[in-house]
Amino acid sequence: MDYTKLSKEELEKEYESVKKEYDRLAAQGLSLDMSRGKPGFENADLSEDLLTAVCREKGYKNKEGIDCRNYGGVDGIIEMKELFAEMLSLKPSQVIIGGNSSLTLMYDVISQAMTHGLGSEPMYKCENRKFICLVPGYDRHFAITDYFGFELISVPIDDNGPDMDKIEELVKDENVKGVWCVPKYSNPYGNSYSDEVVRRFANLKPAAKDFHLFWDNAYCVHDLYDEKDEILGIYDECQKAGNPDLPIIFASTSKISIPGDGVAAVAGSEKNMDMIRKRLSFQTVGPDKINMLRHARKFPNLAALLEQMKKHAEIIRPKFQTVLEAFSSELGGKGIAKWTNPKGGYFISLFVMNGCAKRVHTLCKEAGVVLTGAGASYPHGVDPDDSHLRIAPTYPTPENLKLAAGVLCVAVKLAALEKLTGKGA
Ligand SMILES: Cc1ncc(COP(=O)(O)O)c(C=O)c1O
C-alpha cells in the first residue's frame, strides 16, 4: 500500500489503525536503546583471552626483545605496526601506533595542525578555515573541526560515496583544509567508496598546500558477509597521482577487540609520519606497550584477526537482518521511507519522509525506544530535510532489537500519516 497514492478517506482509515497499534506498543512500558554504535557484550567476550595474554609466565618482551613494561618506543611496537600495515596495505614504517582511540589521534592531528601546521603555516592563522563534512556522516568527526573553529561544509554521499564534482569545486578555495572520509561501510550510511571516488580523491588538486584527506578506515575489516566491499588503497592511489602526502589514515581495533581497551593507529607517507612522530616525542615518554603486546599475541597476523572478525559477524549479521527484514516487511512499497543495506560496519541509514525524522524520534522515545537524535549525522546536528535517522543495531539483544525495530516501523508510518493527513502533532 503506497501511502502517497491513497485517497483522503483511505489515509484517515490507515491513520486510525496505525495510531491504535502505536498506542498498544507505547503502553507496553518498553525501555530499549538503539542509539549508539557500540558492540554488544558477546562481542567483547570474544576478546576475554586478551586480558591475560601478558603476565609474568607469558613474558613481557616483544619479538625485538623490548620489555614492554618500561618507557620508550614512542610510536609503538613493531608487531602492531606490521599488523596495521597489513590491514591498511602499507609498510610498517608508514604506521604509528597510539593509545586506545583513533578519535584521539584525529583530534591530535587537527590540534597540531592548528598550532604548528600540517606542512604549512599554523591553521589558526587562517581565519576563514573550512572543512568538508560528508553527510550523513560521523558526528564526532564534525565536532572536532567545529571545536577548532572550522566552518563545516556539507557534501552529500550516496551509494558510491560523496559527490566528487562538488568536492573538486570546493578544494579550489585555499581556506578548505580537509575532508573527513570513512571509505568503507561509512558511519552511518553503510556504503563504501567506488574505485572512481577513491581515484578522484587521490587526484585532487587543492588550492591549500596543507589540505589533507582524513581517511578514517574505522571499518576496514568489518565485513558481515563473505561477499564484501573492496576499496582501493588510498595511499597507493595518491602515490600514483603524485600526491603521497595527501592522506592521513586512521584505524583502530576498537570494534575488533575491546572498544575501551583497543589499539589505534595513524598512517600515511613517511614524511607525514616523521612529522607526527616528532611531535609525539613531546607528548609522551612511551605509550601503553603492554596493551599493544596483548593485541600482538592475540592477533599474530591479519589472518588471526580476520578469524575474529568472522565471529563478530556471526553475532552482528542477524541483528542487521532483523532490522532490515522489519523495514522491508513494514515499510517496503509504502513510499514513505528508504534505507541502506550495508555489507558491513555498524550502521544503517534510514531516510523517512522529509520533515518527519524528528517526529519519528519523539514517537519512538515516547514508546520507550531511544534512537540517535535526528540530525545527529549532520554538522551542528541540523539535517536540512529532517529526514535521516542513524540506526545502530549492534548493541541490543536480538529479542530487544526485534521489539525496537517494530516500534520504529510503526513510528515511521504514524509520522508519515500525520503529515499526509495534516494531523501533525
Ligand atoms: C567512523 C568512526 N571512526 C572512529 C570511531 C571511534 O574509534 P575509536 O574507538 O578508535 O576512537 C568510530 C566509532 O563509532 C567511528 O564510527
PDBQT file of the ligand as one rigid body, heavy atoms in Angstrom, charges set to zero:
ROOT
HETATM    1  C1  LIG A 501      33.921   6.274  11.706  1.00  0.00    +0.000 C 
HETATM    2  C2  LIG A 501      34.394   6.094  13.097  1.00  0.00    +0.000 A 
HETATM    3  N1  LIG A 501      35.621   6.486  13.437  1.00  0.00    +0.000 NA
HETATM    4  C3  LIG A 501      36.103   6.353  14.694  1.00  0.00    +0.000 A 
HETATM    5  C4  LIG A 501      35.309   5.822  15.685  1.00  0.00    +0.000 A 
HETATM    6  C5  LIG A 501      35.869   5.722  17.056  1.00  0.00    +0.000 C 
HETATM    7  O1  LIG A 501      37.017   4.965  17.017  1.00  0.00    +0.000 OA
HETATM    8  P1  LIG A 501      37.964   4.800  18.277  1.00  0.00    +0.000 P 
HETATM    9  O2  LIG A 501      37.260   3.937  19.247  1.00  0.00    +0.000 OA
HETATM   10  O3  LIG A 501      39.193   4.178  17.714  1.00  0.00    +0.000 OA
HETATM   11  O4  LIG A 501      38.243   6.184  18.831  1.00  0.00    +0.000 OA
HETATM   12  C6  LIG A 501      34.004   5.386  15.379  1.00  0.00    +0.000 A 
HETATM   13  C7  LIG A 501      33.143   4.836  16.435  1.00  0.00    +0.000 C 
HETATM   14  O5  LIG A 501      31.966   4.651  16.284  1.00  0.00    +0.000 OA
HETATM   15  C8  LIG A 501      33.548   5.541  14.073  1.00  0.00    +0.000 A 
HETATM   16  O6  LIG A 501      32.320   5.158  13.715  1.00  0.00    +0.000 OA
ENDROOT
TORSDOF 0
